């Protein structure tokens, strides 16, 4: 059963990171400006103007996705 939980955490974090990259790419067209301004204060090294900055943001989003998935899974296990 632990394997399924780890798989859920990995898939959730990957989806979180890919969604973040999609939002960053959409921000280049003028959308999500307030979200990007908020995230750039939290994620160290994140910048929408360079590929390295976007990759740093994607790594931070992956870590954030892992933390979020663990919290959600813990709540699920408490309720279950």
PyMOL Python script that loads the backbone (N, CA, C, O; Angstrom):
from pymol import cmd

cmd.read_pdbstr("""\
ATOM      1  N   UNK A   1       0.814  -1.193   0.000  1.00  0.00           N
ATOM      2  CA  UNK A   1       0.000   0.000   0.000  1.00  0.00           C
ATOM      3  C   UNK A   1       0.860   1.260   0.000  1.00  0.00           C
ATOM      4  O   UNK A   1       0.463   2.279  -0.566  1.00  0.00           O
ATOM      5  N   UNK A   2       2.020   1.201   0.622  1.00  0.00           N
ATOM      6  CA  UNK A   2       2.912   2.356   0.678  1.00  0.00           C
ATOM      7  C   UNK A   2       3.370   2.769  -0.718  1.00  0.00           C
ATOM      8  O   UNK A   2       3.595   3.951  -0.978  1.00  0.00           O
ATOM      9  N   UNK A   3       3.507   1.793  -1.616  1.00  0.00           N
ATOM     10  CA  UNK A   3       3.923   2.098  -2.981  1.00  0.00           C
ATOM     11  C   UNK A   3       2.909   2.999  -3.671  1.00  0.00           C
ATOM     12  O   UNK A   3       3.291   3.908  -4.408  1.00  0.00           O
ATOM     13  N   UNK A   4       1.625   2.761  -3.443  1.00  0.00           N
ATOM     14  CA  UNK A   4       0.593   3.602  -4.044  1.00  0.00           C
ATOM     15  C   UNK A   4       0.632   5.022  -3.498  1.00  0.00           C
ATOM     16  O   UNK A   4       0.405   5.980  -4.238  1.00  0.00           O
ATOM     17  N   UNK A   5       0.917   5.162  -2.224  1.00  0.00           N
ATOM     18  CA  UNK A   5       1.013   6.491  -1.632  1.00  0.00           C
ATOM     19  C   UNK A   5       2.193   7.249  -2.222  1.00  0.00           C
ATOM     20  O   UNK A   5       2.074   8.430  -2.551  1.00  0.00           O
ATOM     21  N   UNK A   6       3.321   6.581  -2.356  1.00  0.00           N
ATOM     22  CA  UNK A   6       4.500   7.222  -2.949  1.00  0.00           C
ATOM     23  C   UNK A   6       4.246   7.596  -4.407  1.00  0.00           C
ATOM     24  O   UNK A   6       4.671   8.655  -4.870  1.00  0.00           O
ATOM     25  N   UNK A   7       3.548   6.717  -5.123  1.00  0.00           N
ATOM     26  CA  UNK A   7       3.206   6.989  -6.515  1.00  0.00           C
ATOM     27  C   UNK A   7       2.284   8.206  -6.605  1.00  0.00           C
ATOM     28  O   UNK A   7       2.462   9.056  -7.478  1.00  0.00           O
ATOM     29  N   UNK A   8       1.302   8.293  -5.706  1.00  0.00           N
ATOM     30  CA  UNK A   8       0.411   9.446  -5.672  1.00  0.00           C
ATOM     31  C   UNK A   8       1.191  10.733  -5.426  1.00  0.00           C
ATOM     32  O   UNK A   8       0.954  11.743  -6.087  1.00  0.00           O
ATOM     33  N   UNK A   9       2.111  10.696  -4.483  1.00  0.00           N
ATOM     34  CA  UNK A   9       2.909  11.884  -4.167  1.00  0.00           C
ATOM     35  C   UNK A   9       3.740  12.306  -5.375  1.00  0.00           C
ATOM     36  O   UNK A   9       3.806  13.494  -5.691  1.00  0.00           O
ATOM     37  N   UNK A  10       4.367  11.363  -6.046  1.00  0.00           N
ATOM     38  CA  UNK A  10       5.185  11.680  -7.215  1.00  0.00           C
ATOM     39  C   UNK A  10       4.350  12.255  -8.349  1.00  0.00           C
ATOM     40  O   UNK A  10       4.722  13.269  -8.939  1.00  0.00           O
ATOM     41  N   UNK A  11       3.225  11.617  -8.661  1.00  0.00           N
ATOM     42  CA  UNK A  11       2.370  12.091  -9.750  1.00  0.00           C
ATOM     43  C   UNK A  11       1.796  13.472  -9.427  1.00  0.00           C
ATOM     44  O   UNK A  11       1.733  14.342 -10.296  1.00  0.00           O
ATOM     45  N   UNK A  12       1.381  13.665  -8.183  1.00  0.00           N
ATOM     46  CA  UNK A  12       0.835  14.956  -7.773  1.00  0.00           C
ATOM     47  C   UNK A  12       1.886  16.051  -7.924  1.00  0.00           C
ATOM     48  O   UNK A  12       1.588  17.132  -8.431  1.00  0.00           O
ATOM     49  N   UNK A  13       3.105  15.777  -7.490  1.00  0.00           N
ATOM     50  CA  UNK A  13       4.180  16.775  -7.576  1.00  0.00           C
ATOM     51  C   UNK A  13       4.532  17.079  -9.034  1.00  0.00           C
ATOM     52  O   UNK A  13       4.774  18.234  -9.383  1.00  0.00           O
ATOM     53  N   UNK A  14       4.560  16.059  -9.878  1.00  0.00           N
ATOM     54  CA  UNK A  14       4.840  16.295 -11.302  1.00  0.00           C
ATOM     55  C   UNK A  14       3.741  17.138 -11.939  1.00  0.00           C
ATOM     56  O   UNK A  14       4.025  18.067 -12.695  1.00  0.00           O
ATOM     57  N   UNK A  15       2.498  16.818 -11.634  1.00  0.00           N
ATOM     58  CA  UNK A  15       1.379  17.590 -12.170  1.00  0.00           C
ATOM     59  C   UNK A  15       1.431  19.031 -11.674  1.00  0.00           C
ATOM     60  O   UNK A  15       1.172  19.961 -12.437  1.00  0.00           O
ATOM     61  N   UNK A  16       1.759  19.214 -10.423  1.00  0.00           N
ATOM     62  CA  UNK A  16       1.869  20.544  -9.823  1.00  0.00           C
ATOM     63  C   UNK A  16       2.951  21.350 -10.537  1.00  0.00           C
ATOM     64  O   UNK A  16       2.755  22.523 -10.856  1.00  0.00           O
ATOM     65  N   UNK A  17       4.088  20.715 -10.782  1.00  0.00           N
ATOM     66  CA  UNK A  17       5.203  21.386 -11.434  1.00  0.00           C
ATOM     67  C   UNK A  17       4.877  21.723 -12.897  1.00  0.00           C
ATOM     68  O   UNK A  17       5.186  22.820 -13.360  1.00  0.00           O
ATOM     69  N   UNK A  18       4.265  20.797 -13.613  1.00  0.00           N
ATOM     70  CA  UNK A  18       3.906  21.051 -15.006  1.00  0.00           C
ATOM     71  C   UNK A  18       2.837  22.135 -15.118  1.00  0.00           C
ATOM     72  O   UNK A  18       2.866  22.945 -16.044  1.00  0.00           O
ATOM     73  N   UNK A  19       1.906  22.149 -14.188  1.00  0.00           N
ATOM     74  CA  UNK A  19       0.900  23.203 -14.171  1.00  0.00           C
ATOM     75  C   UNK A  19       1.548  24.558 -13.916  1.00  0.00           C
ATOM     76  O   UNK A  19       1.165  25.561 -14.517  1.00  0.00           O
ATOM     77  N   UNK A  20       2.514  24.578 -13.036  1.00  0.00           N
ATOM     78  CA  UNK A  20       3.238  25.821 -12.759  1.00  0.00           C
ATOM     79  C   UNK A  20       3.951  26.331 -14.009  1.00  0.00           C
ATOM     80  O   UNK A  20       3.890  27.523 -14.314  1.00  0.00           O
ATOM     81  N   UNK A  21       4.624  25.440 -14.733  1.00  0.00           N
ATOM     82  CA  UNK A  21       5.324  25.845 -15.961  1.00  0.00           C
ATOM     83  C   UNK A  21       4.323  26.366 -16.992  1.00  0.00           C
ATOM     84  O   UNK A  21       4.598  27.349 -17.679  1.00  0.00           O
ATOM     85  N   UNK A  22       3.166  25.715 -17.103  1.00  0.00           N
ATOM     86  CA  UNK A  22       2.131  26.179 -18.025  1.00  0.00           C
ATOM     87  C   UNK A  22       1.660  27.582 -17.646  1.00  0.00           C
ATOM     88  O   UNK A  22       1.500  28.436 -18.518  1.00  0.00           O
ATOM     89  N   UNK A  23       1.441  27.826 -16.366  1.00  0.00           N
ATOM     90  CA  UNK A  23       1.012  29.154 -15.916  1.00  0.00           C
ATOM     91  C   UNK A  23       2.092  30.196 -16.198  1.00  0.00           C
ATOM     92  O   UNK A  23       1.783  31.322 -16.588  1.00  0.00           O
ATOM     93  N   UNK A  24       3.351  29.825 -16.003  1.00  0.00           N
ATOM     94  CA  UNK A  24       4.454  30.753 -16.290  1.00  0.00           C
ATOM     95  C   UNK A  24       4.491  31.088 -17.778  1.00  0.00           C
ATOM     96  O   UNK A  24       4.690  32.246 -18.145  1.00  0.00           O
ATOM     97  N   UNK A  25       4.304  30.101 -18.626  1.00  0.00           N
ATOM     98  CA  UNK A  25       4.295  30.361 -20.065  1.00  0.00           C
ATOM     99  C   UNK A  25       3.106  31.218 -20.468  1.00  0.00           C
ATOM    100  O   UNK A  25       3.218  32.049 -21.369  1.00  0.00           O
ATOM    101  N   UNK A  26       1.966  31.023 -19.807  1.00  0.00           N
ATOM    102  CA  UNK A  26       0.794  31.866 -20.083  1.00  0.00           C
ATOM    103  C   UNK A  26       1.019  33.294 -19.584  1.00  0.00           C
ATOM    104  O   UNK A  26       0.439  34.238 -20.120  1.00  0.00           O
ATOM    105  N   UNK A  27       1.853  33.451 -18.569  1.00  0.00           N
ATOM    106  CA  UNK A  27       2.099  34.796 -18.033  1.00  0.00           C
ATOM    107  C   UNK A  27       2.875  35.657 -19.016  1.00  0.00           C
ATOM    108  O   UNK A  27       2.848  36.884 -18.921  1.00  0.00           O
ATOM    109  N   UNK A  28       3.549  35.043 -19.937  1.00  0.00           N
ATOM    110  CA  UNK A  28       4.273  35.817 -20.953  1.00  0.00           C
ATOM    111  C   UNK A  28       3.301  36.557 -21.877  1.00  0.00           C
ATOM    112  O   UNK A  28       3.684  37.514 -22.551  1.00  0.00           O
ATOM    113  N   UNK A  29       2.041  36.107 -21.904  1.00  0.00           N
ATOM    114  CA  UNK A  29       1.020  36.767 -22.716  1.00  0.00           C
ATOM    115  C   UNK A  29       0.194  37.750 -21.892  1.00  0.00           C
ATOM    116  O   UNK A  29      -0.823  38.259 -22.363  1.00  0.00           O
ATOM    117  N   UNK A  30       0.633  38.018 -20.657  1.00  0.00           N
ATOM    118  CA  UNK A  30      -0.024  39.023 -19.842  1.00  0.00           C
ATOM    119  C   UNK A  30      -1.041  38.481 -18.856  1.00  0.00           C
ATOM    120  O   UNK A  30      -1.730  39.260 -18.197  1.00  0.00           O
ATOM    121  N   UNK A  31      -1.151  37.183 -18.739  1.00  0.00           N
ATOM    122  CA  UNK A  31      -2.103  36.599 -17.795  1.00  0.00           C
ATOM    123  C   UNK A  31      -1.381  36.196 -16.509  1.00  0.00           C
ATOM    124  O   UNK A  31      -0.167  35.996 -16.504  1.00  0.00           O
ATOM    125  N   UNK A  32      -2.133  36.081 -15.437  1.00  0.00           N
ATOM    126  CA  UNK A  32      -1.634  35.607 -14.141  1.00  0.00           C
ATOM    127  C   UNK A  32      -0.527  36.494 -13.572  1.00  0.00           C
ATOM    128  O   UNK A  32       0.377  35.990 -12.905  1.00  0.00           O
ATOM    129  N   UNK A  33      -0.577  37.770 -13.817  1.00  0.00           N
ATOM    130  CA  UNK A  33       0.490  38.676 -13.376  1.00  0.00           C
ATOM    131  C   UNK A  33       0.586  38.738 -11.850  1.00  0.00           C
ATOM    132  O   UNK A  33       1.689  38.739 -11.303  1.00  0.00           O
ATOM    133  N   UNK A  34      -0.549  38.789 -11.162  1.00  0.00           N
ATOM    134  CA  UNK A  34      -0.507  38.868  -9.692  1.00  0.00           C
ATOM    135  C   UNK A  34       0.008  37.567  -9.093  1.00  0.00           C
ATOM    136  O   UNK A  34       0.744  37.585  -8.107  1.00  0.00           O
ATOM    137  N   UNK A  35      -0.378  36.432  -9.687  1.00  0.00           N
ATOM    138  CA  UNK A  35       0.102  35.139  -9.198  1.00  0.00           C
ATOM    139  C   UNK A  35       1.622  35.039  -9.353  1.00  0.00           C
ATOM    140  O   UNK A  35       2.317  34.603  -8.435  1.00  0.00           O
ATOM    141  N   UNK A  36       2.125  35.438 -10.500  1.00  0.00           N
ATOM    142  CA  UNK A  36       3.563  35.384 -10.759  1.00  0.00           C
ATOM    143  C   UNK A  36       4.307  36.313  -9.809  1.00  0.00           C
ATOM    144  O   UNK A  36       5.383  35.965  -9.322  1.00  0.00           O
ATOM    145  N   UNK A  37       3.745  37.496  -9.537  1.00  0.00           N
ATOM    146  CA  UNK A  37       4.395  38.429  -8.607  1.00  0.00           C
ATOM    147  C   UNK A  37       4.472  37.828  -7.205  1.00  0.00           C
ATOM    148  O   UNK A  37       5.477  37.994  -6.514  1.00  0.00           O
ATOM    149  N   UNK A  38       3.410  37.125  -6.779  1.00  0.00           N
ATOM    150  CA  UNK A  38       3.414  36.512  -5.455  1.00  0.00           C
ATOM    151  C   UNK A  38       4.404  35.343  -5.386  1.00  0.00           C
ATOM    152  O   UNK A  38       5.157  35.212  -4.422  1.00  0.00           O
ATOM    153  N   UNK A  39       4.392  34.511  -6.405  1.00  0.00           N
ATOM    154  CA  UNK A  39       5.264  33.331  -6.409  1.00  0.00           C
ATOM    155  C   UNK A  39       6.728  33.731  -6.498  1.00  0.00           C
ATOM    156  O   UNK A  39       7.584  33.073  -5.906  1.00  0.00           O
ATOM    157  N   UNK A  40       7.026  34.791  -7.221  1.00  0.00           N
ATOM    158  CA  UNK A  40       8.428  35.201  -7.352  1.00  0.00           C
ATOM    159  C   UNK A  40       9.015  35.679  -6.026  1.00  0.00           C
ATOM    160  O   UNK A  40      10.234  35.704  -5.858  1.00  0.00           O
ATOM    161  N   UNK A  41       8.155  36.056  -5.091  1.00  0.00           N
ATOM    162  CA  UNK A  41       8.638  36.424  -3.760  1.00  0.00           C
ATOM    163  C   UNK A  41       8.939  35.194  -2.912  1.00  0.00           C
ATOM    164  O   UNK A  41       9.780  35.249  -2.014  1.00  0.00           O
ATOM    165  N   UNK A  42       8.260  34.091  -3.191  1.00  0.00           N
ATOM    166  CA  UNK A  42       8.393  32.881  -2.374  1.00  0.00           C
ATOM    167  C   UNK A  42       9.459  31.935  -2.925  1.00  0.00           C
ATOM    168  O   UNK A  42      10.265  31.400  -2.163  1.00  0.00           O
ATOM    169  N   UNK A  43       9.469  31.728  -4.228  1.00  0.00           N
ATOM    170  CA  UNK A  43      10.410  30.791  -4.858  1.00  0.00           C
ATOM    171  C   UNK A  43      11.716  31.508  -5.170  1.00  0.00           C
ATOM    172  O   UNK A  43      11.758  32.367  -6.052  1.00  0.00           O
ATOM    173  N   UNK A  44      12.774  31.165  -4.458  1.00  0.00           N
ATOM    174  CA  UNK A  44      14.087  31.792  -4.658  1.00  0.00           C
ATOM    175  C   UNK A  44      14.642  31.440  -6.042  1.00  0.00           C
ATOM    176  O   UNK A  44      14.639  30.275  -6.441  1.00  0.00           O
ATOM    177  N   UNK A  45      15.111  32.442  -6.756  1.00  0.00           N
ATOM    178  CA  UNK A  45      15.724  32.228  -8.060  1.00  0.00           C
ATOM    179  C   UNK A  45      14.751  32.154  -9.214  1.00  0.00           C
ATOM    180  O   UNK A  45      15.174  32.026 -10.363  1.00  0.00           O
ATOM    181  N   UNK A  46      13.457  32.231  -8.943  1.00  0.00           N
ATOM    182  CA  UNK A  46      12.456  32.150  -9.998  1.00  0.00           C
ATOM    183  C   UNK A  46      12.403  33.446 -10.781  1.00  0.00           C
ATOM    184  O   UNK A  46      12.347  34.531 -10.203  1.00  0.00           O
ATOM    185  N   UNK A  47      12.421  33.325 -12.120  1.00  0.00           N
ATOM    186  CA  UNK A  47      12.345  34.477 -13.001  1.00  0.00           C
ATOM    187  C   UNK A  47      11.671  34.030 -14.292  1.00  0.00           C
ATOM    188  O   UNK A  47      12.019  32.986 -14.842  1.00  0.00           O
ATOM    189  N   UNK A  48      10.717  34.803 -14.775  1.00  0.00           N
ATOM    190  CA  UNK A  48       9.998  34.414 -15.991  1.00  0.00           C
ATOM    191  C   UNK A  48      10.753  34.758 -17.265  1.00  0.00           C
ATOM    192  O   UNK A  48      10.356  34.339 -18.353  1.00  0.00           O
ATOM    193  N   UNK A  49      11.826  35.510 -17.145  1.00  0.00           N
ATOM    194  CA  UNK A  49      12.530  35.971 -18.340  1.00  0.00           C
ATOM    195  C   UNK A  49      13.627  35.028 -18.816  1.00  0.00           C
ATOM    196  O   UNK A  49      14.113  35.173 -19.938  1.00  0.00           O
ATOM    197  N   UNK A  50      14.025  34.070 -17.994  1.00  0.00           N
ATOM    198  CA  UNK A  50      15.101  33.163 -18.405  1.00  0.00           C
ATOM    199  C   UNK A  50      14.673  31.711 -18.199  1.00  0.00           C
ATOM    200  O   UNK A  50      13.850  31.405 -17.336  1.00  0.00           O
ATOM    201  N   UNK A  51      15.240  30.842 -18.997  1.00  0.00           N
ATOM    202  CA  UNK A  51      14.937  29.414 -18.877  1.00  0.00           C
ATOM    203  C   UNK A  51      15.424  28.850 -17.548  1.00  0.00           C
ATOM    204  O   UNK A  51      14.764  28.002 -16.947  1.00  0.00           O
ATOM    205  N   UNK A  52      16.570  29.320 -17.095  1.00  0.00           N
ATOM    206  CA  UNK A  52      17.096  28.853 -15.809  1.00  0.00           C
ATOM    207  C   UNK A  52      16.180  29.272 -14.664  1.00  0.00           C
ATOM    208  O   UNK A  52      15.970  28.511 -13.720  1.00  0.00           O
ATOM    209  N   UNK A  53      15.639  30.476 -14.750  1.00  0.00           N
ATOM    210  CA  UNK A  53      14.720  30.946 -13.721  1.00  0.00           C
ATOM    211  C   UNK A  53      13.428  30.159 -13.705  1.00  0.00           C
ATOM    212  O   UNK A  53      12.872  29.886 -12.641  1.00  0.00           O
ATOM    213  N   UNK A  54      12.941  29.788 -14.897  1.00  0.00           N
ATOM    214  CA  UNK A  54      11.728  28.975 -14.977  1.00  0.00           C
ATOM    215  C   UNK A  54      11.998  27.577 -14.426  1.00  0.00           C
ATOM    216  O   UNK A  54      11.146  27.004 -13.748  1.00  0.00           O
ATOM    217  N   UNK A  55      13.171  27.029 -14.709  1.00  0.00           N
ATOM    218  CA  UNK A  55      13.508  25.697 -14.183  1.00  0.00           C
ATOM    219  C   UNK A  55      13.621  25.723 -12.660  1.00  0.00           C
ATOM    220  O   UNK A  55      13.180  24.790 -11.990  1.00  0.00           O
ATOM    221  N   UNK A  56      14.204  26.777 -12.117  1.00  0.00           N
ATOM    222  CA  UNK A  56      14.274  26.903 -10.652  1.00  0.00           C
ATOM    223  C   UNK A  56      12.871  26.974 -10.059  1.00  0.00           C
ATOM    224  O   UNK A  56      12.594  26.371  -9.022  1.00  0.00           O
ATOM    225  N   UNK A  57      11.996  27.709 -10.719  1.00  0.00           N
ATOM    226  CA  UNK A  57      10.611  27.776 -10.263  1.00  0.00           C
ATOM    227  C   UNK A  57       9.914  26.438 -10.356  1.00  0.00           C
ATOM    228  O   UNK A  57       9.123  26.089  -9.480  1.00  0.00           O
ATOM    229  N   UNK A  58      10.198  25.670 -11.420  1.00  0.00           N
ATOM    230  CA  UNK A  58       9.594  24.352 -11.575  1.00  0.00           C
ATOM    231  C   UNK A  58      10.075  23.392 -10.491  1.00  0.00           C
ATOM    232  O   UNK A  58       9.300  22.571 -10.001  1.00  0.00           O
ATOM    233  N   UNK A  59      11.339  23.491 -10.120  1.00  0.00           N
ATOM    234  CA  UNK A  59      11.862  22.653  -9.028  1.00  0.00           C
ATOM    235  C   UNK A  59      11.205  23.033  -7.709  1.00  0.00           C
ATOM    236  O   UNK A  59      10.834  22.160  -6.923  1.00  0.00           O
ATOM    237  N   UNK A  60      11.059  24.331  -7.464  1.00  0.00           N
ATOM    238  CA  UNK A  60      10.374  24.772  -6.247  1.00  0.00           C
ATOM    239  C   UNK A  60       8.923  24.301  -6.252  1.00  0.00           C
ATOM    240  O   UNK A  60       8.400  23.887  -5.217  1.00  0.00           O
ATOM    241  N   UNK A  61       8.273  24.363  -7.410  1.00  0.00           N
ATOM    242  CA  UNK A  61       6.885  23.901  -7.505  1.00  0.00           C
ATOM    243  C   UNK A  61       6.801  22.400  -7.261  1.00  0.00           C
ATOM    244  O   UNK A  61       5.835  21.928  -6.661  1.00  0.00           O
ATOM    245  N   UNK A  62       7.800  21.639  -7.720  1.00  0.00           N
ATOM    246  CA  UNK A  62       7.822  20.194  -7.476  1.00  0.00           C
ATOM    247  C   UNK A  62       7.923  19.915  -5.975  1.00  0.00           C
ATOM    248  O   UNK A  62       7.208  19.064  -5.447  1.00  0.00           O
ATOM    249  N   UNK A  63       8.806  20.629  -5.298  1.00  0.00           N
ATOM    250  CA  UNK A  63       8.949  20.466  -3.846  1.00  0.00           C
ATOM    251  C   UNK A  63       7.656  20.872  -3.140  1.00  0.00           C
ATOM    252  O   UNK A  63       7.211  20.204  -2.207  1.00  0.00           O
ATOM    253  N   UNK A  64       7.066  21.964  -3.591  1.00  0.00           N
ATOM    254  CA  UNK A  64       5.796  22.411  -3.030  1.00  0.00           C
ATOM    255  C   UNK A  64       4.698  21.375  -3.275  1.00  0.00           C
ATOM    256  O   UNK A  64       3.846  21.156  -2.414  1.00  0.00           O
ATOM    257  N   UNK A  65       4.717  20.744  -4.438  1.00  0.00           N
ATOM    258  CA  UNK A  65       3.753  19.692  -4.749  1.00  0.00           C
ATOM    259  C   UNK A  65       3.919  18.479  -3.853  1.00  0.00           C
ATOM    260  O   UNK A  65       2.931  17.869  -3.445  1.00  0.00           O
ATOM    261  N   UNK A  66       5.164  18.122  -3.543  1.00  0.00           N
ATOM    262  CA  UNK A  66       5.408  17.002  -2.630  1.00  0.00           C
ATOM    263  C   UNK A  66       4.839  17.316  -1.249  1.00  0.00           C
ATOM    264  O   UNK A  66       4.176  16.479  -0.637  1.00  0.00           O
ATOM    265  N   UNK A  67       5.099  18.515  -0.772  1.00  0.00           N
ATOM    266  CA  UNK A  67       4.599  18.904   0.556  1.00  0.00           C
ATOM    267  C   UNK A  67       3.071  18.904   0.572  1.00  0.00           C
ATOM    268  O   UNK A  67       2.461  18.406   1.518  1.00  0.00           O
ATOM    269  N   UNK A  68       2.456  19.457  -0.465  1.00  0.00           N
ATOM    270  CA  UNK A  68       1.001  19.496  -0.544  1.00  0.00           C
ATOM    271  C   UNK A  68       0.415  18.093  -0.612  1.00  0.00           C
ATOM    272  O   UNK A  68      -0.588  17.811   0.044  1.00  0.00           O
ATOM    273  N   UNK A  69       1.029  17.210  -1.399  1.00  0.00           N
ATOM    274  CA  UNK A  69       0.535  15.837  -1.522  1.00  0.00           C
ATOM    275  C   UNK A  69       0.647  15.082  -0.200  1.00  0.00           C
ATOM    276  O   UNK A  69      -0.252  14.316   0.148  1.00  0.00           O
ATOM    277  N   UNK A  70       1.720  15.284   0.528  1.00  0.00           N
ATOM    278  CA  UNK A  70       1.877  14.619   1.826  1.00  0.00           C
ATOM    279  C   UNK A  70       0.817  15.108   2.807  1.00  0.00           C
ATOM    280  O   UNK A  70       0.259  14.317   3.567  1.00  0.00           O
ATOM    281  N   UNK A  71       0.540  16.404   2.791  1.00  0.00           N
ATOM    282  CA  UNK A  71      -0.499  16.939   3.677  1.00  0.00           C
ATOM    283  C   UNK A  71      -1.865  16.381   3.302  1.00  0.00           C
ATOM    284  O   UNK A  71      -2.622  15.963   4.179  1.00  0.00           O
ATOM    285  N   UNK A  72      -2.192  16.368   2.010  1.00  0.00           N
ATOM    286  CA  UNK A  72      -3.469  15.822   1.573  1.00  0.00           C
ATOM    287  C   UNK A  72      -3.598  14.340   1.891  1.00  0.00           C
ATOM    288  O   UNK A  72      -4.660  13.879   2.310  1.00  0.00           O
ATOM    289  N   UNK A  73      -2.528  13.604   1.694  1.00  0.00           N
ATOM    290  CA  UNK A  73      -2.544  12.180   1.988  1.00  0.00           C
ATOM    291  C   UNK A  73      -2.674  11.918   3.488  1.00  0.00           C
ATOM    292  O   UNK A  73      -3.342  10.968   3.895  1.00  0.00           O
ATOM    293  N   UNK A  74      -2.052  12.739   4.294  1.00  0.00           N
ATOM    294  CA  UNK A  74      -2.190  12.605   5.751  1.00  0.00           C
ATOM    295  C   UNK A  74      -3.622  12.873   6.193  1.00  0.00           C
ATOM    296  O   UNK A  74      -4.151  12.158   7.045  1.00  0.00           O
ATOM    297  N   UNK A  75      -4.243  13.878   5.634  1.00  0.00           N
ATOM    298  CA  UNK A  75      -5.645  14.161   5.951  1.00  0.00           C
ATOM    299  C   UNK A  75      -6.536  13.008   5.512  1.00  0.00           C
ATOM    300  O   UNK A  75      -7.456  12.616   6.230  1.00  0.00           O
ATOM    301  N   UNK A  76      -6.257  12.468   4.325  1.00  0.00           N
ATOM    302  CA  UNK A  76      -7.029  11.326   3.830  1.00  0.00           C
ATOM    303  C   UNK A  76      -6.899  10.123   4.770  1.00  0.00           C
ATOM    304  O   UNK A  76      -7.892   9.466   5.081  1.00  0.00           O
ATOM    305  N   UNK A  77      -5.688   9.841   5.213  1.00  0.00           N
ATOM    306  CA  UNK A  77      -5.474   8.703   6.095  1.00  0.00           C
ATOM    307  C   UNK A  77      -6.104   8.913   7.471  1.00  0.00           C
ATOM    308  O   UNK A  77      -6.536   7.952   8.107  1.00  0.00           O
ATOM    309  N   UNK A  78      -6.159  10.150   7.928  1.00  0.00           N
ATOM    310  CA  UNK A  78      -6.821  10.441   9.198  1.00  0.00           C
ATOM    311  C   UNK A  78      -8.333  10.231   9.101  1.00  0.00           C
ATOM    312  O   UNK A  78      -8.961   9.730  10.034  1.00  0.00           O
ATOM    313  N   UNK A  79      -8.902  10.616   7.974  1.00  0.00           N
ATOM    314  CA  UNK A  79     -10.338  10.461   7.765  1.00  0.00           C
ATOM    315  C   UNK A  79     -10.705   9.006   7.515  1.00  0.00           C
ATOM    316  O   UNK A  79     -11.739   8.522   7.975  1.00  0.00           O
ATOM    317  N   UNK A  80      -9.854   8.328   6.789  1.00  0.00           N
ATOM    318  CA  UNK A  80     -10.093   6.919   6.452  1.00  0.00           C
ATOM    319  C   UNK A  80     -10.080   6.111   7.699  1.00  0.00           C
ATOM    320  O   UNK A  80     -10.261   4.894   7.649  1.00  0.00           O
TER     321      UNK A  80
END
""", "prot")
cmd.dss("prot")
cmd.show_as("cartoon", "prot")
cmd.util.cbc("prot")
cmd.orient("prot")
